[in-house]
């Protein structure tokens, strides 16, 4: 076989495991799936989804829109809005989870999104084996905390007021998170370039 033929074969080889046997979730019996590929009923944080988004399909679409907006379209501003970047990682988790409830979802796409999800989880030391509900809550809660600190810091700069104990405490927490946020940015950008990006764009 020629070198060119070998290169073509490598290019055509799918970078996934289960997709070589199953094309869509409909073909993949739940009894044969690892736990990570089984849909979880999640009580999402308040205000994460509008109250009208009562179906899995609507939540999947909204999650895809938010992920695309933050990590693809707005990737150049991730440094500026780190609190929103962390918060919106919860939507990446939700996108993957809600797709697991869609029989038409492609297994290859799901495997790609799962890789991106694991890269994002590394940012906050969330185990790859943790349930989606646990990861969603951690990303959302951390994002909210960072957002509150961001607002207070902006006010502090505007007023040039004396730093109160609460802001000092939050600043200490933020210092500890600084390294994780830097990693989060790298992992988020990596995740946004996965093959599943097409699916995310379609969902927006």
N, C-alpha and C positions, 0 to 999 in steps of 0.2 A: 504494500500500500504506500502511495506517495505521501510526502510531507504535507502537501496541500489537502489531500484526502483526510489525513489524520487530524489536521486543524479543523476541517469542516465537521468531522465526527465529534471533536471536543466541544465545538460551538453548539452543535445540535443536541448534545447530551444535556438533559434537564438537570438543573441543580436542586433536586428535591428527591425525597425518598418514597413517600406514599403515592405521589402523583404518577409514578411509573406503573402503578396497578389500578388506581382509581382516577377518573377525570374529574368527577364532581362528587359532592357530599352524598347525593342521592344514591350513587353507586357504592358508597363506602358505609357498610353497616356500623351503627354506633357500637355494637358489641365488639367490633374489631379495632376500634379506634383507641389510641392512648388517651388518657384523661385530659390532656391539654387540648384535644380537638373535640371535646364534648361541651355543648352549650351550657351556660350557667345562667339561671334566673337571677338577675342582679337588681337590688334596690339602689339605683343610682343616687348620688348626692343631690340634694335640693338645688334647683336651678341649673343643673347640668343639661337637662333636656326640658324643652317647653312642655307644659302639662298636656298639650294636644298630641304629643308624640307618644302615643300609647302602644304602637305596634313595633315589633322588632325591625321591620323593614324601614320604618321612618327613622328609628334610632340609628340604624346602619347608615342611612343616607346622610343624616346630620353629622354623624361621627366622621364620615368620609370627607364632608365639606370642611369641617373644622381642622382635620389633619392636613388636608391639602392647603388650606388658607395659611396655617401656621408654619408647617415644615417644608412645604414646596414653594408656594408663592411668596411667603414672607420669611424665607430662610435667611435672608441678608440682615434681618432685624432681630434675630434670635438673641444676640448679645444685649440689645437695648431692652428687650422685654423678656427677661429670663423668668420672671414670675409667671408669665403667660405660657411660656414654653413648657415649664414643669406642669402647670395645670392641664395643658392640652395633651400631655402624654396620657392622661386619663381617657381622652377620646380615641387615642390609638388602641388602647386596651378594649374600649367599647366596640370599636370597629371590628376588631378580630372576633370578639365574643358574639356580636350580633350576626356576623357572617356565618358563624357556626350553626345558626338557626335557619340558614338559607340553603335549601336543598340544591339550588342551582350554582352555589359557590364553587369555584374551581379549586381543587385540592392544591394545585401548583401555586396558585395565588395565596392561599392560606398559609402554605409553608413559607412563602416569602415574607408575608406579614409577621408570622411568628418569629422569624429571625430578627426582624426589625424591633419587634416588641421586646425580645430578650436583651437586645442591645440597649434599649431605653431603660429597662429594669435595672441594668447594671449601674446606672447613674445614681440610684438611691438604694443600692444594695438590696433590691427585692429579688428573692429567689425565683429562678425560672419555673420552679414547681409550685409557686404560690398561686392561689386562685385569682381569677381576674377581678373578683369583687375586692379582694385585699389590695391589689395593685391600684385599682381605680381610686379607692379611698385614700391611699397614701399619696398618690400623685395630686389628687384634688385638694387634700388638706394641706400639703406642703405648698402648693401653688397659692392657696388662700393666705397662708401665713406670710409667704414672700410678698404677696400683693399688698397686704396690710403694712408690712415693713417698708415697702417701696413708697406707699402713699405718705407715711409718716416722715420718711426721709426727705421727700419732696417738700413737705410743709416746713420741715426743719430748715432746709436750705433757703426757702423763701423768707421765712421769718427770722432766720439766724437766731433762733431761740436756744436757750440752755437745754442740753440733752437731759431728758428725764430718765429715771431708772428703767422704765418699761422699754424705752427706745434702746438704752444701753444693753438690756438683756436680749432684745431682738437682734441687735448688731452682733452680739457674741454668737448667737445661733446662726446668723447669716455667714459669719466668718467660717464657721465649721462646715457650712454647706457650699462654700465657694468652690472648693475642689470638685465636689460632686456635680455642681452646675456646669462647670467647664467640661467635664466628661459628658454630661447630658447633652450639651450642644453638639459635640462631635458625634455621639451616638444617634442623636435625632437626625442630623444631616445624613448620616450613613443610612439610617432607616428610610429616609425619604427618597433615596436613590434606588431602592429595591425594585424588583420587577413589578411588584404589586402596586407601584405608583399609578399605573394605568387604571387599576380598579378604583383607587382612591379618587382619582380625577373624575371618573365616571360617576362617583357617588356624590360629588359636591353639588 
